[in-house]
Amino acid sequence: MLREGEVRIPSGCAVSGIFDRTGGRMSGENIIKSIEVMHDRSNGLGGGFAAYGIYPEYKDFYAFHIFYDSAEAKRDCEDFLERHFDIINLSKIPVRRMKEITDEPKIWRYFVAPLPTRLAQSQLDEREFVVKCVFRVNTQIKGAYVFSSGKNMGVFKAVGFPEDVGRFYRLEEYAGYCFTAHGRYPTNTPGWWGGAHPFALLDYSVVHNGEISSYDANRRAIEMHGYKCTLQTDTEVITYIIDYLNRKQGLSFKETAAVIAAPFWQTIEKMPAEQKETHEYLRTMFASQLITGPFSILVGFEGGLMALNDRLKLRSMVVAEKGDLTYISSEESAIRIIEPSLDNVWSPAGGQVVQLTMNNEQ
């Protein structure tokens, strides 16, 4: 039996991402190769991917990826969807049967648009209506879990090592302009299909290496704004915080990063007057969304990708560029396995946001 100190856990978990700043679409094969290099950072209890630009033929519809535990759960969920959405297309998500991936639930995909009458009755904007419906399914329909709900994007996750999860979902058959990946080493929660990363809501997806010590405070604060934290994991809370700050409060991603990885007060005191005023406002107004503890996260969103370390940089993160492609990973080796010759490589400082968009703004 292996004893403490004989098992390599190099900061636990692994993240990786690839983004094409021109919007060009690439196969999912390289993101599988990248995350596979960091096999020892995970323990087989969770792996997953987010992919953007993969459904161009349905780009105007929300793509719901749903796990079902039973035929009854599927029937109940589809009844709910039919009452609230126009279902344009539905099908099983294609998978490759593998001995490494077991106990899989039923995995279905739906392309939907809110029914105009239901949307009008709700008096909500379209995206908030979709969020409310996702939470209704996930909290009130036993055995059904919507784990992806954005437009022209999808999350693919499971219990297993990430490279096996990618091949299980046949990710090499998809083409997108952005992919993120996660290999999980859970420390506080069990490994199960819904608990694997990425966590997603609408087009936001988060993969996370670390453990936030402010989880309880962050969870209580975000639930005051109508979010339902049902999975007891810090990555779920991070996803909801980003949705709240960016979509609901209208903060930019740079401002969002300045909230969740806020500079220390002594650092703010030394800033130029205008910058100081901005950071004082963000720290004061959104104090409950400050995340403490070690983390490195990749946040996917429509048309972009954001990377962020905690302000003390307690988790590793490397960024590299080659032509129009940007790579971000927990280890440089996971980048060089797919692109040995790089134009530029650097490691962002603690709290330094790296934001990528189609027009190459950072």
C-alpha positions as CSV (number, residue, x, y, z in Angstrom):
1,M,0.0,0.0,0.0
2,L,1.3,3.5,-0.9
3,R,1.9,5.7,2.1
4,E,1.7,9.5,2.4
5,G,4.6,11.0,0.5
6,E,4.8,8.1,-1.9
7,V,2.1,9.4,-4.2
8,R,2.8,12.3,-6.6
9,I,0.1,15.0,-6.4
10,P,1.8,18.0,-8.0
11,S,-0.6,20.7,-6.9
12,G,-3.5,18.4,-7.8
13,C,-5.7,18.8,-10.9
14,A,-4.7,20.1,-14.4
15,V,-6.1,22.7,-16.8
16,S,-5.4,23.3,-20.4
17,G,-6.8,25.5,-23.1
18,I,-6.3,26.4,-26.8
19,F,-7.8,29.5,-28.4
20,D,-7.7,30.6,-32.1
21,R,-7.8,34.4,-32.2
22,T,-9.1,34.4,-35.8
23,G,-12.0,32.2,-35.0
24,G,-10.6,29.4,-37.1
25,R,-11.9,26.0,-36.1
26,M,-9.6,23.1,-35.1
27,S,-10.1,19.5,-34.1
28,G,-10.4,18.5,-30.5
29,E,-7.6,16.0,-30.9
30,N,-4.9,18.4,-29.7
31,I,-6.6,19.3,-26.4
32,I,-6.8,15.6,-25.6
33,K,-3.1,15.3,-26.2
34,S,-2.3,18.3,-24.1
35,I,-4.3,17.2,-21.0
36,E,-3.0,13.6,-21.3
37,V,0.6,14.8,-20.6
38,M,-0.6,15.8,-17.2
39,H,-2.1,12.4,-16.4
40,D,-0.4,12.3,-13.0
41,R,-2.2,15.4,-11.8
42,S,-5.6,13.6,-11.8
43,N,-6.7,10.3,-10.3
44,G,-9.4,9.1,-12.6
45,L,-12.3,10.6,-10.7
46,G,-13.2,13.3,-13.2
47,G,-12.2,14.7,-16.5
48,G,-13.9,17.0,-19.0
49,F,-13.8,19.5,-21.8
50,A,-15.6,22.7,-23.0
51,A,-15.6,23.3,-26.8
52,Y,-16.7,26.6,-28.5
53,G,-17.9,27.0,-32.1
54,I,-18.8,23.3,-32.5
55,Y,-22.5,23.8,-33.5
56,P,-22.4,26.4,-36.3
57,E,-25.5,24.9,-37.9
58,Y,-27.4,25.5,-34.6
59,K,-25.6,28.6,-33.5
60,D,-28.8,30.5,-32.7
61,F,-30.1,27.9,-30.3
62,Y,-29.2,26.9,-26.8
63,A,-27.5,23.5,-26.7
64,F,-28.6,21.6,-23.6
65,H,-26.4,18.6,-22.7
66,I,-28.2,16.5,-20.1
67,F,-27.4,13.5,-17.9
68,Y,-30.3,11.2,-17.0
69,D,-30.3,8.5,-14.3
70,S,-33.4,6.8,-15.6
71,A,-36.0,6.8,-18.4
72,E,-38.5,8.4,-15.9
73,A,-36.1,11.3,-15.4
74,K,-35.8,11.7,-19.1
75,R,-39.5,11.7,-19.6
76,D,-40.1,14.3,-16.8
77,C,-37.4,16.5,-18.1
78,E,-38.6,16.4,-21.7
79,D,-42.1,17.2,-20.6
80,F,-40.7,20.3,-18.8
81,L,-38.6,21.3,-21.9
82,E,-41.6,21.0,-24.2
83,R,-43.6,23.3,-22.0
84,H,-40.9,26.0,-22.0
85,F,-39.0,25.6,-25.2
86,D,-39.2,24.9,-28.9
87,I,-37.1,21.8,-29.3
88,I,-35.4,22.1,-32.7
89,N,-33.4,18.8,-32.5
90,L,-32.7,16.2,-30.0
91,S,-30.4,13.1,-30.0
92,K,-28.1,11.0,-27.9
93,I,-24.6,12.5,-27.7
94,P,-22.4,10.1,-29.6
95,V,-19.9,8.2,-27.5
96,R,-17.3,5.5,-28.0
97,R,-17.7,2.6,-25.6
98,M,-14.5,2.2,-23.5
99,K,-13.7,-0.1,-20.6
100,E,-12.1,2.9,-18.8
101,I,-15.4,4.7,-18.7
102,T,-18.1,3.0,-16.6
103,D,-21.5,3.6,-15.0
104,E,-22.4,6.2,-17.6
105,P,-25.8,7.8,-17.4
106,K,-28.0,8.5,-20.4
107,I,-26.5,11.4,-22.2
108,W,-28.7,13.5,-24.4
109,R,-28.4,16.8,-26.4
110,Y,-31.2,19.2,-27.2
111,F,-31.1,22.4,-29.3
112,V,-33.8,24.7,-28.0
113,A,-35.3,28.2,-28.2
114,P,-37.6,29.7,-25.5
115,L,-41.2,29.6,-26.4
116,P,-42.2,33.3,-27.0
117,T,-45.4,33.0,-24.9
118,R,-43.5,31.5,-22.0
119,L,-40.7,34.1,-22.3
120,A,-43.3,36.9,-22.3
121,Q,-45.1,35.6,-19.3
122,S,-41.9,35.3,-17.3
123,Q,-41.1,39.0,-17.8
124,L,-37.4,37.9,-17.9
125,D,-34.8,38.5,-20.6
126,E,-34.0,35.4,-22.6
127,R,-30.8,34.4,-20.9
128,E,-32.2,34.8,-17.4
129,F,-35.2,32.7,-18.5
130,V,-32.9,29.9,-19.7
131,V,-30.9,30.1,-16.4
132,K,-34.1,29.8,-14.3
133,C,-35.2,26.8,-16.4
134,V,-31.8,25.1,-16.0
135,F,-32.0,25.5,-12.2
136,R,-35.6,24.2,-12.2
137,V,-34.4,21.0,-13.9
138,N,-31.4,20.6,-11.8
139,T,-33.1,21.1,-8.4
140,Q,-36.6,19.8,-9.0
141,I,-36.4,16.9,-11.5
142,K,-34.8,14.0,-9.8
143,G,-32.3,12.1,-11.9
144,A,-31.9,14.9,-14.5
145,Y,-28.9,17.3,-14.7
146,V,-28.3,20.0,-17.3
147,F,-24.5,20.3,-17.4
148,S,-24.2,22.5,-20.5
149,S,-26.6,25.2,-21.7
150,G,-24.8,27.7,-24.0
151,K,-25.1,28.6,-27.7
152,N,-22.7,27.1,-30.2
153,M,-20.7,25.4,-27.4
154,G,-20.8,22.3,-25.3
155,V,-19.4,20.6,-22.2
156,F,-18.3,17.0,-22.3
157,K,-17.4,15.4,-18.9
158,A,-17.4,12.1,-17.0
159,V,-15.7,10.1,-14.3
160,G,-12.4,9.0,-15.7
161,F,-9.0,10.3,-16.7
162,P,-9.4,13.2,-19.0
163,E,-7.8,11.7,-22.1
164,D,-10.2,8.7,-21.8
165,V,-13.1,11.1,-21.4
166,G,-12.1,13.0,-24.5
167,R,-12.0,9.8,-26.5
168,F,-15.2,8.5,-25.0
169,Y,-17.0,11.6,-26.3
170,R,-15.2,11.3,-29.7
171,L,-13.9,14.9,-29.2
172,E,-11.6,14.6,-32.2
173,E,-14.7,14.6,-34.4
174,Y,-15.7,18.1,-33.2
175,A,-14.2,21.4,-34.6
176,G,-14.1,24.6,-32.6
177,Y,-12.2,27.8,-32.1
178,C,-11.6,27.2,-28.4
179,F,-11.2,24.2,-26.2
180,T,-10.5,23.9,-22.5
181,A,-9.8,20.7,-20.5
182,H,-9.6,19.5,-16.9
183,G,-8.1,16.6,-15.1
184,R,-9.6,16.3,-11.6
185,Y,-8.0,15.3,-8.3
186,P,-11.0,15.8,-6.0
187,T,-10.1,16.5,-2.3
188,N,-13.4,17.3,-0.7
189,T,-16.2,15.9,-2.9
190,P,-16.7,12.5,-4.4
191,G,-16.0,11.8,-8.1
192,W,-19.2,11.6,-10.0
193,W,-20.3,12.6,-13.5
194,G,-22.0,15.9,-12.6
195,G,-19.1,16.9,-10.4
196,A,-16.5,16.7,-13.0
197,H,-15.2,20.0,-14.6
198,P,-16.0,22.1,-16.5
199,F,-18.9,23.6,-14.7
200,A,-21.0,25.7,-17.1
201,L,-24.0,28.1,-17.2
202,L,-25.1,29.6,-20.5
203,D,-21.9,30.1,-22.5
204,Y,-19.7,30.5,-19.4
205,S,-17.5,27.5,-18.5
206,V,-14.9,27.1,-15.8
207,V,-12.1,24.7,-15.2
208,H,-10.2,25.1,-11.9
209,N,-7.1,23.8,-10.3
210,G,-7.0,24.6,-6.6
211,E,-9.2,24.9,-3.5
212,I,-10.9,28.1,-2.4
213,S,-11.0,28.6,1.3
214,S,-13.8,31.2,1.0
215,Y,-16.2,28.6,-0.4
216,D,-18.8,28.9,2.4
217,A,-18.9,32.7,2.4
218,N,-19.0,32.8,-1.4
219,R,-21.7,30.2,-1.6
220,R,-23.9,32.0,0.9
221,A,-23.4,35.3,-0.9
222,I,-24.2,34.0,-4.4
223,E,-27.3,32.1,-3.2
224,M,-28.7,35.4,-2.1
225,H,-28.9,36.4,-5.7
226,G,-31.0,33.4,-6.7
227,Y,-28.3,30.8,-7.6
228,K,-28.7,27.2,-6.4
229,C,-25.5,25.6,-5.3
230,T,-26.4,21.9,-5.3
231,L,-23.0,20.2,-5.9
232,Q,-21.0,21.3,-2.9
233,T,-17.9,22.2,-5.0
234,D,-16.0,25.4,-5.2
235,T,-15.9,25.4,-9.1
236,E,-19.7,25.6,-9.3
237,V,-19.6,28.7,-7.1
238,I,-16.9,30.3,-9.2
239,T,-19.0,29.8,-12.3
240,Y,-22.0,31.5,-10.7
241,I,-19.9,34.4,-9.4
242,I,-18.6,35.0,-12.9
243,D,-22.1,34.8,-14.4
244,Y,-23.3,37.2,-11.7
245,L,-20.6,39.8,-12.1
246,N,-20.3,39.7,-15.9
247,R,-23.9,39.1,-17.1
248,K,-26.0,40.5,-14.2
249,Q,-23.8,43.3,-13.0
250,G,-22.3,44.2,-16.4
251,L,-18.7,44.1,-15.3
252,S,-16.1,43.5,-17.9
253,F,-14.0,40.4,-17.6
254,K,-11.0,42.5,-16.5
255,E,-13.2,44.0,-13.8
256,T,-14.5,40.6,-12.9
257,A,-11.0,39.4,-12.4
258,A,-10.3,42.4,-10.2
259,V,-13.1,41.3,-7.9
260,I,-12.4,37.6,-7.6
261,A,-8.6,38.0,-7.4
262,A,-8.6,41.5,-5.9
263,P,-5.3,43.2,-5.1
264,F,-4.4,43.6,-1.5
265,W,-5.4,46.9,0.1
266,Q,-1.8,47.9,0.5
267,T,-1.3,47.4,-3.2
268,I,-4.4,49.5,-4.1
269,E,-3.1,52.3,-1.9
270,K,-0.1,52.7,-4.1
271,M,-2.0,52.9,-7.4
272,P,-2.6,56.1,-9.4
273,A,-5.7,58.0,-8.3
274,E,-8.1,56.8,-11.1
275,Q,-7.0,53.2,-10.9
276,K,-7.1,53.3,-7.1
277,E,-10.7,54.6,-7.1
278,T,-11.8,51.8,-9.5
279,H,-10.3,49.1,-7.3
280,E,-11.6,50.6,-4.1
281,Y,-15.1,50.6,-5.6
282,L,-14.9,47.0,-6.8
283,R,-13.5,45.7,-3.5
284,T,-16.1,47.5,-1.5
285,M,-19.2,46.8,-3.7
286,F,-18.4,43.1,-4.4
287,A,-16.5,42.1,-1.3
288,S,-18.5,38.8,-1.0
289,Q,-17.3,37.7,-4.4
290,L,-13.6,37.9,-3.5
291,I,-12.1,34.3,-3.8
292,T,-9.3,33.4,-1.4
293,G,-7.1,30.3,-1.5
294,P,-5.0,28.8,-4.2
295,F,-6.5,28.6,-7.7
296,S,-5.8,28.9,-11.4
297,I,-8.9,29.0,-13.6
298,L,-9.7,29.1,-17.3
299,V,-13.1,30.8,-18.1
300,G,-14.5,30.1,-21.5
301,F,-17.2,32.4,-22.9
302,E,-18.7,33.2,-26.3
303,G,-15.8,34.6,-28.5
304,G,-13.2,34.5,-25.8
305,L,-11.1,32.9,-23.1
306,M,-9.9,34.2,-19.7
307,A,-7.1,32.9,-17.5
308,L,-6.5,33.9,-13.9
309,N,-4.3,32.9,-11.0
310,D,-5.0,33.7,-7.3
311,R,-3.3,36.9,-6.2
312,L,-0.5,35.0,-4.5
313,K,0.0,32.6,-7.5
314,L,-0.2,29.5,-5.5
315,R,-1.0,27.4,-8.6
316,S,1.0,27.2,-11.7
317,M,-0.1,28.6,-15.1
318,V,1.8,29.0,-18.3
319,V,0.7,31.0,-21.4
320,A,2.3,30.5,-24.9
321,E,1.6,31.8,-28.4
322,K,2.2,30.4,-31.9
323,G,0.8,32.5,-34.7
324,D,-2.9,33.0,-34.2
325,L,-3.1,30.3,-31.5
326,T,-2.8,30.9,-27.7
327,Y,-2.2,28.0,-25.4
328,I,-2.7,28.1,-21.6
329,S,-1.9,25.2,-19.3
330,S,-0.8,24.1,-15.8
331,E,2.5,22.9,-17.3
332,E,4.6,24.0,-20.3
333,S,5.1,20.4,-21.3
334,A,1.3,20.1,-22.0
335,I,1.8,22.9,-24.6
336,R,5.0,21.8,-26.2
337,I,3.6,18.3,-26.8
338,I,1.3,19.8,-29.4
339,E,3.4,22.8,-30.5
340,P,7.2,22.3,-29.9
341,S,8.2,25.6,-31.5
342,L,6.5,28.6,-29.8
343,D,6.8,32.3,-30.5
344,N,6.4,33.4,-26.9
345,V,6.1,31.8,-23.5
346,W,5.4,33.4,-20.1
347,S,3.9,32.8,-16.7
348,P,1.3,35.4,-15.6
349,A,1.8,37.0,-12.2
350,G,-0.6,36.4,-9.3
351,G,-3.9,38.1,-10.0
352,Q,-2.9,39.1,-13.6
353,V,-5.8,38.5,-16.0
354,V,-5.1,37.1,-19.4
355,Q,-8.1,37.8,-21.7
356,L,-8.3,36.5,-25.2
357,T,-10.9,37.6,-27.8
358,M,-11.4,37.2,-31.5
359,N,-9.7,40.6,-32.1
360,N,-6.7,39.6,-30.0
361,E,-7.4,42.1,-27.2
362,Q,-5.8,41.1,-23.9
